[in-house]
Amino acid sequence: MALRSAVALVRLEVRRRTRAAGALALAGLASAALVVAYALPGAATSRGGAALEAAAFALAVACALVAVGAAASHPDDRASGAGAWLDATGAPAAVRRLAPAVAAAGLAVVAGLVGGVGVAALAAGRDLAVPTRAVAPLPLAGAPRLVAATATRPAARAEVATGASGGTWELDVRPVFRAADASARGTTRLAVTRGGARTEHDVAVRGASAFPSGGDATVEALEPDIDLKVVAARRREGDAPFAVQALLLGLLLGLSAASGAPLAALLSRGTSAPTATLAAALLLLVGAARDGLLELAAGAATVAGGGPAATVLRGAVALAPDLSALAAVGEAVAGRALGLASFAALLPAALHAAITSLLLAALPARGGLS
């Protein structure tokens, strides 16, 4: 009986939200944003990635607004009398409290999937599909930071098991500039040694560079004023359909936004709907920028008087869901297929949503309503 009443209440909440004028307006704006993203000018070689990046941003914003806006309905329900009517349905109090959040989370996921279908259709119609490859991580050993040899220091090298010959592998790096004038350079030189044969390559200081595979390889930086942090190594394993990747990306964005629905519903039980919506949206933004904010906090902590700022940043990050899984957008834009690892990165956000949902189910509302 409790399960049936829960399903019935969630269906009711979904109907109430999808029939609202705000939902129709948001759907129209999101659709227009996707169309505009695929009308952006740019070089022919980069338009597909640029359009996908812009479309992913628009879709992420739309999904987040669906999740937090639809979940923060309690103050309006209380003011209109709908809350008392829902109380009279006889459903358990925890079910009545959770129903808006579950409905909003479901709508965010559906919005992401519909957006993914739209991205696939627009990309096909405009011939802007991003060539996508399936990739597999490669084991790394040695130094996590490539350092060129000088008269005063030895070289720090990384070793990569690149697999059988005939394929291609990627090394993803980030720069650490040792000299101010080096920061203006966009390329550097690497040496790759395989089976006793050494080759030198000009590569970008940031991002992935491709090399032919063939057994174990040793990688060494050659320019002493630019060190390279090794982020990852991958082997290209074949092509993946862009339409499927667009759908998976939409699902990932929808699930990420859905993690904010219980938070918005919880906040709305003690404040106004606009305040709860804005606060939950800001926390989703904090969760998406989590890694950068933690780096900023670490830097602030080392500066005189920066301790309070670092504490505030770390506190905000602790309250927000961990949305570092959104880094998969960059992978998709770069033409790397999304896989289970991309969705597994959402587990911390799912845990945050579960804890928030427990608090929501246990917390009574103001004014005597459940």
C-alpha positions as CSV (number, residue, x, y, z in Angstrom):
1,M,0.0,0.0,0.0
2,A,2.8,2.4,0.9
3,L,4.6,1.7,-2.4
4,R,1.4,2.2,-4.4
5,S,0.7,5.5,-2.7
6,A,4.3,6.6,-3.3
7,V,4.1,5.8,-7.0
8,A,0.7,7.6,-7.2
9,L,2.0,10.7,-5.5
10,V,5.1,10.9,-7.6
11,R,3.0,10.6,-10.8
12,L,0.8,13.4,-9.4
13,E,3.8,15.6,-8.7
14,V,5.2,14.9,-12.2
15,R,1.9,15.9,-13.8
16,R,1.7,19.1,-11.7
17,R,5.1,20.2,-12.8
18,T,5.0,19.3,-16.5
19,R,1.7,21.2,-16.9
20,A,3.1,24.4,-15.3
21,A,3.8,27.4,-17.5
22,G,7.3,27.6,-16.2
23,A,8.1,24.1,-17.4
24,L,6.9,24.9,-20.9
25,A,9.0,28.1,-20.9
26,L,12.1,26.3,-19.7
27,A,11.6,23.6,-22.4
28,G,11.4,26.2,-25.0
29,L,14.5,28.1,-23.8
30,A,16.5,24.9,-23.5
31,S,15.5,23.8,-27.1
32,A,16.5,27.3,-28.4
33,A,19.8,27.1,-26.6
34,L,20.6,23.7,-28.2
35,V,19.7,25.0,-31.7
36,V,21.9,28.1,-31.1
37,A,24.8,25.9,-30.0
38,Y,24.8,24.1,-33.3
39,A,24.6,27.4,-35.2
40,L,27.9,28.8,-33.7
41,P,30.5,29.9,-36.2
42,G,34.0,28.4,-36.1
43,A,36.6,26.6,-38.0
44,A,35.4,23.5,-39.7
45,T,37.7,21.2,-37.8
46,S,36.6,22.5,-34.4
47,R,32.9,23.3,-34.8
48,G,31.7,19.9,-33.8
49,G,33.5,20.0,-30.5
50,A,32.6,23.6,-29.8
51,A,29.0,23.0,-30.6
52,L,28.9,19.9,-28.3
53,E,30.6,21.8,-25.5
54,A,28.1,24.7,-25.8
55,A,25.1,22.3,-26.0
56,A,26.3,20.4,-23.0
57,F,26.5,23.6,-21.0
58,A,23.0,24.6,-22.0
59,L,21.7,21.2,-21.3
60,A,23.4,21.0,-17.9
61,V,21.8,24.4,-16.9
62,A,18.4,23.3,-18.1
63,C,18.6,20.0,-16.2
64,A,19.8,21.8,-13.0
65,L,16.9,24.3,-13.2
66,V,14.4,21.5,-13.7
67,A,15.7,19.6,-10.7
68,V,16.0,22.4,-8.2
69,G,13.0,24.4,-9.4
70,A,10.6,21.5,-9.5
71,A,11.7,20.2,-6.1
72,A,11.5,23.4,-4.2
73,S,7.7,23.5,-4.3
74,H,6.8,23.2,-0.6
75,P,6.4,26.9,0.2
76,D,4.0,27.3,-2.8
77,D,2.1,24.2,-1.8
78,R,1.7,25.5,1.7
79,A,0.5,28.9,0.5
80,S,-2.0,27.5,-2.0
81,G,-3.4,24.8,0.2
82,A,-2.1,22.0,-1.9
83,G,0.1,20.9,1.0
84,A,-3.0,20.3,3.2
85,W,-4.7,18.5,0.3
86,L,-1.7,16.2,-0.1
87,D,-1.7,15.5,3.6
88,A,-5.3,14.4,3.3
89,T,-4.3,11.7,0.8
90,G,-3.3,9.4,3.7
91,A,0.1,8.6,2.3
92,P,2.9,8.3,4.9
93,A,4.5,11.5,5.9
94,A,8.0,10.4,4.6
95,V,6.4,9.6,1.2
96,R,4.7,13.0,1.0
97,R,8.0,14.7,1.8
98,L,10.1,12.7,-0.7
99,A,7.6,12.8,-3.6
100,P,8.5,16.3,-4.9
101,A,12.2,15.5,-4.9
102,V,11.7,12.1,-6.6
103,A,9.5,13.7,-9.3
104,A,12.0,16.5,-9.9
105,A,14.9,14.1,-10.1
106,G,13.0,12.0,-12.6
107,L,12.1,15.0,-14.7
108,A,15.8,16.1,-14.7
109,V,16.9,12.7,-16.0
110,V,14.2,12.8,-18.7
111,A,15.3,16.3,-19.7
112,G,18.8,15.1,-20.1
113,L,17.8,12.2,-22.2
114,V,15.5,14.3,-24.4
115,G,18.4,16.8,-24.7
116,G,20.8,14.1,-25.7
117,V,18.4,13.0,-28.5
118,G,18.2,16.6,-29.6
119,V,22.0,17.0,-29.7
120,A,22.3,13.8,-31.8
121,A,19.7,15.0,-34.2
122,L,21.2,18.5,-34.5
123,A,24.7,17.2,-35.0
124,A,23.5,14.8,-37.7
125,G,21.5,17.5,-39.5
126,R,24.4,20.0,-39.4
127,D,27.1,17.4,-40.1
128,L,28.8,18.3,-36.8
129,A,29.0,14.9,-35.1
130,V,32.3,14.6,-33.1
131,P,34.3,11.5,-34.3
132,T,34.3,9.4,-31.1
133,R,36.7,6.6,-30.1
134,A,36.4,4.0,-27.5
135,V,39.4,4.2,-25.2
136,A,40.9,2.0,-22.4
137,P,43.2,3.2,-19.6
138,L,46.8,2.1,-19.7
139,P,48.9,1.3,-16.7
140,L,51.5,4.0,-15.7
141,A,54.7,3.5,-13.7
142,G,57.5,5.8,-12.8
143,A,57.3,9.5,-12.1
144,P,53.9,11.3,-12.2
145,R,55.7,14.4,-13.4
146,L,58.1,14.4,-16.4
147,V,61.2,16.4,-15.7
148,A,64.0,17.0,-18.2
149,A,67.6,16.1,-17.3
150,T,70.0,19.0,-16.5
151,A,73.5,19.3,-15.1
152,T,72.0,19.5,-11.6
153,R,69.1,17.0,-11.7
154,P,68.4,13.6,-13.3
155,A,65.4,13.1,-15.7
156,A,62.1,11.9,-14.2
157,R,60.5,9.5,-16.7
158,A,57.2,7.6,-16.9
159,E,56.7,4.1,-18.3
160,V,53.6,3.1,-20.1
161,A,52.5,-0.4,-21.2
162,T,51.1,0.6,-24.6
163,G,49.9,-2.8,-25.8
164,A,50.4,-4.6,-29.1
165,S,51.7,-2.9,-32.2
166,G,49.3,-1.5,-34.8
167,G,47.3,0.7,-32.6
168,T,47.5,4.2,-31.1
169,W,47.8,5.4,-27.5
170,E,47.4,8.8,-25.9
171,L,49.3,10.6,-23.2
172,D,47.4,13.3,-21.4
173,V,49.5,16.0,-19.7
174,R,49.3,19.3,-17.9
175,P,52.2,21.8,-17.8
176,V,54.3,23.1,-14.9
177,F,56.3,26.1,-16.1
178,R,59.7,26.6,-14.4
179,A,60.3,30.0,-16.2
180,A,58.0,32.9,-16.8
181,D,58.7,33.1,-20.5
182,A,57.9,29.4,-20.9
183,S,54.3,30.0,-20.0
184,A,53.6,31.6,-23.4
185,R,54.6,28.5,-25.3
186,G,52.0,26.0,-26.4
187,T,54.2,23.1,-27.3
188,T,57.2,21.2,-25.9
189,R,59.3,18.2,-26.8
190,L,59.0,14.6,-25.6
191,A,61.1,11.6,-26.2
192,V,59.4,8.2,-26.4
193,T,61.7,5.1,-26.3
194,R,60.2,1.8,-27.4
195,G,62.2,-1.4,-27.8
196,G,65.5,0.5,-27.8
197,A,64.3,2.9,-30.5
198,R,64.0,6.5,-29.4
199,T,61.8,9.1,-31.2
200,E,61.3,12.8,-30.4
201,H,57.9,14.5,-30.8
202,D,56.6,18.1,-30.6
203,V,53.5,17.9,-28.4
204,A,51.0,20.3,-26.8
205,V,51.8,21.3,-23.2
206,R,48.2,20.6,-22.3
207,G,45.9,17.8,-23.4
208,A,46.4,14.5,-25.1
209,S,49.0,13.6,-27.7
210,A,48.9,10.4,-29.7
211,F,51.7,7.9,-30.4
212,P,51.9,4.5,-32.2
213,S,51.7,1.6,-29.8
214,G,54.0,-1.3,-29.5
215,G,55.0,-2.8,-26.1
216,D,56.4,-0.9,-23.1
217,A,57.4,2.8,-23.7
218,T,59.4,5.2,-21.7
219,V,58.4,8.9,-21.9
220,E,60.8,11.7,-21.0
221,A,60.5,15.5,-21.2
222,L,63.3,17.2,-23.1
223,E,62.9,20.9,-22.2
224,P,64.1,21.9,-18.8
225,D,61.8,24.9,-18.4
226,I,58.6,22.9,-18.8
227,D,57.7,19.9,-16.6
228,L,54.7,17.8,-17.5
229,K,52.2,16.3,-15.0
230,V,51.0,13.0,-16.3
231,V,47.2,12.9,-16.1
232,A,46.4,9.6,-17.9
233,A,47.4,7.3,-20.6
234,R,44.9,5.6,-22.9
235,R,44.8,3.2,-25.8
236,R,42.4,3.9,-28.7
237,E,40.3,0.8,-29.3
238,G,37.9,1.7,-32.1
239,D,35.1,4.0,-33.1
240,A,31.9,4.6,-31.1
241,P,28.6,6.0,-32.5
242,F,28.2,9.7,-31.7
243,A,24.4,9.4,-31.3
244,V,24.9,6.9,-28.5
245,Q,27.5,9.1,-26.9
246,A,25.2,12.1,-27.1
247,L,22.4,10.1,-25.3
248,L,24.9,8.9,-22.6
249,L,26.1,12.4,-22.1
250,G,22.5,13.7,-21.7
251,L,21.9,10.9,-19.2
252,L,25.0,11.8,-17.3
253,L,24.0,15.5,-17.1
254,G,20.5,14.6,-16.0
255,L,21.7,12.3,-13.3
256,S,24.2,14.9,-12.1
257,A,21.4,17.5,-11.8
258,A,19.0,15.1,-10.2
259,S,21.4,14.8,-7.2
260,G,20.4,18.4,-6.3
261,A,16.6,17.7,-6.2
262,P,16.5,16.4,-2.6
263,L,18.7,19.3,-1.5
264,A,16.3,21.8,-3.0
265,A,13.3,20.1,-1.4
266,L,15.0,20.0,2.0
267,L,15.9,23.7,1.8
268,S,12.4,24.7,0.8
269,R,11.0,23.3,4.0
270,G,12.6,26.2,5.9
271,T,12.7,29.0,3.4
272,S,11.0,30.4,0.3
273,A,10.9,28.6,-3.0
274,P,13.1,31.1,-4.9
275,T,15.7,31.1,-2.0
276,A,15.8,27.3,-1.9
277,T,16.1,27.1,-5.7
278,L,18.9,29.6,-5.8
279,A,20.8,28.1,-2.9
280,A,20.5,24.5,-4.4
281,A,21.6,25.8,-7.8
282,L,24.6,27.5,-6.3
283,L,25.6,24.3,-4.4
284,L,25.3,22.4,-7.7
285,L,27.7,24.9,-9.2
286,V,30.1,24.5,-6.3
287,G,29.9,20.7,-6.8
288,A,30.8,21.1,-10.5
289,A,33.7,23.4,-9.7
290,R,34.8,21.2,-6.7
291,D,38.4,20.4,-7.8
292,G,39.2,24.0,-8.7
293,L,37.7,25.4,-5.5
294,L,39.8,22.9,-3.4
295,E,42.9,24.0,-5.2
296,L,42.0,27.6,-4.6
297,A,41.4,26.9,-0.9
298,A,44.8,25.2,-0.7
299,G,46.4,28.3,-2.2
300,A,44.5,30.6,0.1
301,A,45.6,28.7,3.2
302,T,49.2,29.4,2.4
303,V,48.7,33.2,2.2
304,A,48.7,35.4,5.3
305,G,45.1,36.0,6.3
306,G,43.8,33.5,3.8
307,G,42.7,30.9,6.4
308,P,39.1,32.1,6.8
309,A,38.6,32.2,3.0
310,A,40.0,28.7,2.7
311,T,37.6,27.5,5.4
312,V,34.6,29.0,3.7
313,L,35.6,27.4,0.4
314,R,36.1,24.0,2.0
315,G,32.8,24.3,3.9
316,A,30.9,25.1,0.7
317,V,32.5,22.1,-1.1
318,A,31.6,19.9,1.9
319,L,27.9,20.9,1.6
320,A,27.7,20.5,-2.1
321,P,27.3,17.2,-4.0
322,D,30.5,16.0,-5.7
323,L,29.9,16.6,-9.4
324,S,33.5,16.1,-10.6
325,A,31.9,13.4,-12.9
326,L,31.0,16.4,-15.1
327,A,34.6,16.3,-16.3
328,A,33.3,13.6,-18.7
329,V,31.9,16.5,-20.8
330,G,35.5,17.3,-21.7
331,E,36.1,13.7,-22.6
332,A,33.1,13.7,-24.9
333,V,34.2,17.0,-26.5
334,A,37.7,15.5,-27.1
335,G,36.1,12.6,-28.9
336,R,36.6,9.9,-26.2
337,A,33.6,7.6,-25.6
338,L,31.9,7.6,-22.2
339,G,31.9,4.4,-20.3
340,L,31.0,2.9,-16.9
341,A,33.8,4.8,-15.2
342,S,32.1,8.1,-16.2
343,F,28.9,7.0,-14.4
344,A,30.8,5.4,-11.5
345,A,32.2,8.9,-10.8
346,L,28.6,9.9,-9.8
347,L,28.5,7.6,-6.8
348,P,29.6,10.4,-4.4
349,A,26.8,12.6,-5.7
350,A,24.4,9.7,-5.3
351,L,25.5,9.3,-1.7
352,H,25.0,13.0,-1.0
353,A,21.5,12.7,-2.5
354,A,20.7,9.6,-0.3
355,I,21.8,11.4,2.9
356,T,19.8,14.5,2.0
357,S,16.8,12.4,1.2
358,L,16.9,10.7,4.6
359,L,17.0,14.2,6.2
360,L,14.1,15.3,4.0
361,A,12.0,12.3,5.0
362,A,12.6,12.9,8.7
363,L,12.2,16.6,8.8
364,P,8.6,18.0,9.3
365,A,7.6,21.3,7.7
366,R,6.7,24.6,9.1
367,G,3.0,25.3,9.7
368,G,2.1,21.9,10.9
369,L,2.2,20.3,7.4
370,S,4.3,17.2,6.8
